[in-house]
Amino acid sequence: MSIGTYTPRPGAAPLSRMIAAQTAFETKMLLRNGEQLLLTVIIPALLLVLFSAVDIIDTGAGKSVDFLAPGILALAVMSTAFTGQAIATGFERRYGVLKLLGTSPLPRWALMTAKTFSVLVTEVLQVVLLTVIAFGLGWSPHGNPFAVFLLLVLGTAAFSGLGLLMAGTLKAEATLAAANLVFLLLLVGGGVIVPLDKFPDTVQSVLGLLPISALSDGLRDVLQHGAAIPWSNLGILAVWAVLGLGAAARFFRWE
């Protein structure tokens, strides 16, 4: 045994290990939260099954699940990256958790990176579950998988930026109310379960610029209609991602 075998080695762990550990912690906390699990997993799954099995809304020609599945995937991204993250981060800020983490060796940007990775892990689980359910309902998707990947990544970035902006500027109670309200409004008016062409023309042009509309329509163009790369939808999501993440970085308050 050498003399230095048990010599202490003070100092922070490598940055990659800290981010991985924080990501695992954030993911476990998210999956253990019953209310967030209801919002991010159970509600989208129930909506997919309900509206696919019961002819409530006219989704046009073809099977209802072919129209609904892409929209529900978009809803799952919004529920995790925006609503769930905004509420969780807002209350962490209120109770001083973010302030304490900000004094740790983990840089603040790395903490936000870990939160984003946690969102991505949760979304992978959501997509797998919803895809299995949709296949069980008779879904027959087709299209470019790379285009689907781009849409999901840009959609996550857009909603994550907006969620962090809300959590970092509003009080926790206001974030809770606003995030849930936005979730409900975009569920109805974002082309998730109600086609945008059911709205007046003037309203359609506005709703089409929303991130949830761009994501759901883009996924539908690829998975239902076999489009190659929906550039216009990707462009809208990219603009929202830049604006949301930029504003969150500029105005986020840690206390």
N, C-alpha and C positions, 0 to 999 in steps of 0.2 A: 504494500500500500504506500503510495507516494505521500509526501507531506501535504501537498495541495489538494488531495482528494475531496476534502470537505470544506475547502476554503469558500466562503460566501462570494457570490458574484452579483453584487447589487446592480440594478439597472432595469430598464424596461425591456419587455420581450420584443422580438422583431415585429415590425409594423404589420406584416402580413398575418402573423399569428394572432395579434390583438384584434385585427379586423375579423378574422375567422371566428374567434371566440365570441366577439360581440354579436356577430351575425347569428351564430348558433343560439345565443341567449335571447336575442330579439325574436327569433323564429319560435323558440319554445314558449316565450311569453305570449306571443300572438295566438299560437295553437291552443294554449291553456285557457285563454279568455273566452268564456262561453258566448258572451254578447258579440264579440268580434267574429267568432266562428260562425254564429248564426248569420251575420251580415255577409260574410265573405264566401261561405260555402253553402249553407243550407238554403238561404233565400234564392240564390241563382238556380240551384238544382230544382227546387220546388217550382219556380216559375217555368223552367224548361219543360218539366213533366206536365204541369197543369195546362199550359197554353198549347203544348203539342198534342195532348190527349183530348182536350175539349175545344171545340170549334167556337171560340169566343170572338176572336178578331180575324178579319179577313186579311190574310197575308199574301194574297195573290195566287197565281197558278203554282201547282206543285205541292209537295208535302209541307205542312206547317213547320216541321222540325228543320227543314232545309233553310227556311227563313229565320227561324228563332235561334238556332244553335250559334251562329256567328254573333248575333246581338247579345246573347247571354254570355258568351266568352268576353265580349267587350264590357259587359256589366260586371263580370268577375274582376277584371282588371281595375275598373273604377272603384269597386267596393274595397279592394285591398290597398291599391296605391294611393287613392284619394281619401275616401271616407274613413276606413280603418286606421290608416296612418295618421290622418289629421287628428282624430279623436285621441288616439293613444299618445301621440307626441304632445298634444295640447295639455293633457293631464300630467304627463311627465314634466313638462315645463312648469305647470302650476305648483306641483309638489316639490320642486327643487331638484328632481332627479337629473335633469339636463345640466343644471349648474354644477352638481357634484361630478358628473361625468366629464364636464368641461375642465375640471381641475386634475383629472387623471392623466397618465402618460398618453392616452389615446387622443390624438388630435381631433378637433371638432369636425373637420372635413371627413376624417376617417369614421367618426361616429355616424354621420349622415350616409356615408358609403355603406356601412354595415346595415343601416336601416333599409337602404335601397336593395341590398343583396337579400335581406330577409323578405322583402316584398316579392322579389323575383322567385325565391324558393317557394313561397306560399302560392304564387301564381302558377308555378309548374304543377303543384299538387291540384290546384283548382282546374287547370286545363285538362289534366289527365282524367280527373273524376267526371267533369262535364262531358268530355269526349266519349267516355265509356257509356254514360247515360244516354247521350245523343245517338250513339250507334245502336243501343238497345231499343231506341224509339224509331229506328229506321233511317237514320241520317246517312246520306251518301255524299260526302264532300269531295271536291276535286279542285285542282288549282296548284299554284306554285307555293311550296312550303316555305321557301325563303321570303316570299312576300308576306306571308302570315307572320313569320318571325320578325320582320322589320316593323310591321304594324303593331305587334304586341310590345316590342321594345320601345318604340316611340310613344305609344300610348301610355306605357308605364312611366316613362320620363315626364310626359306632359302632366299626368294626374299626380305623380309624386311631387313635382314642383308646386302645383296648386295646393296640394294637401299640406306640405311643409310651410308654404306661405301663410295659409290660414292658421295653422297651429302656432306659428311664430309671431303672429301679429294680434290675434284675438284672444280674449280670455277663454279658459277651458270650457266654461258653460256655453259661451257664445259659439265656440267651435263645435261643440256637440250638437247644438241646435242647427247651426248653419250647414254642417256637413250632412246631417240626415235629411234636411230639407232639400239641399242640392241633389242628393242621391235620388229622392223621390221624384223631383221635377225632371231630372235627366232620364230617369227610368221611363217616364211617360212621354217626354218630348224629345228624346234623343235617338229615336229610330231603333230602340232595342226590341220592343214587342209590338209597337204601333208603327207601321210604315210611314215615312215622312210624307209620302204623296197623299196621305189622308188629311194633311194640314193645308190651309190656304197657301197660295203661291208665295205671297209676301212673307209669310211665316216660315215657309220652307227654306227660303234663301238665308234667313238668319239662323235657323236651327242647323242647317248644313255646315255652318262654320264652327259649331261646338265640337270639342274633342271627342265626346262620346259618339256623336253622329259620324264624325270622320272615321273613328275606329270601327264602329259597327257596320257602316256602309262599305268601308274598305275590306273588312273581313268577309262581308257578304258578296262583294264583287268577285273576290278570289275563290272562296269556298263554295259558293252557290252558282256563280256564273262563269267561273274559270278564267277570270281576268289575269293578266300577267303581273304587272306592277301598277297598283293604283296610285299614280304619282300625285294626283291632286289631294287625295286623302293623306298621303304621307307628308305632303307639304304643309297641310293644315296642322297635323300633329307635331311636326318639327317646329313650327312657329310657336305653338302653345308650350312645347317643351323648353324652348329657349327663353320665352317670356316668363314662364312659371319658375323655372330653376334660377334664372337670373334675379327675379324679384325676391325669391326666397333667400338667396345668398345675400342680397342687399338689405332686406328689411327684417330678417329673422332675429327675434330677441330671445336670448337664452334665459332671461329672468322674468 
